[in-house]
Amino acid sequence: MASLPTATPEIMQFFRQWLETFAGYVREVDYASARPLFHPDVLAFGTHNDVIPGLDQWVKTQWDNVWPKTTDFRFILEQVSILASPDGTMATVIAPWTSTGYHPDGSAFPRPGRATMVFSKNGDGWLCVHSHMSLNRGVPQTSHANRSVKVW
């Protein structure tokens, strides 16, 4: 059996930087800066919804239910796996992440999860066309921080 189609070092470096950039936007609750990283018709899964059609719907139903209510979001870069098609036009990023959630009384709890993201490359570069981010088993689904959105 053939091995998995591992990305080239250049593609790996690009996506490690992409993850760092996106995580920074999540920490800043900056929807406007994060939006261009995704295809407008992205299909997503998340904690609060099953299939979410399109970026606008994803921002309203998932991002806005999570980003302002958590802190410290980061991908664990040492554990990231990146696969790419031999022609370099499709890539899949598998990445565990961490964040901090908050109970109703304000006390913090670890909020780890994992993500799978599929990317398509065209003349404008790489865009995420599918994202599935979910919490690890046993992690509380709801967090109660109340941070402001930096930019819609």
Buried (B, 14 or more C-beta within 10 A) or exposed (E): EEEEEEBEEEBBEBBBEBBEEBBBBBBBBBBEBBBEBBBEEBBBBBBBBEEBEBBEBBBBBBBBBBBBBBBBBBBEBEEBBBBBEEEEEBBBBEBBBBBBBBEEEEEBEEBBBBBBBBBBBEEEEBBBBBBBBEBEEEBEEEBBBEEEBBEE
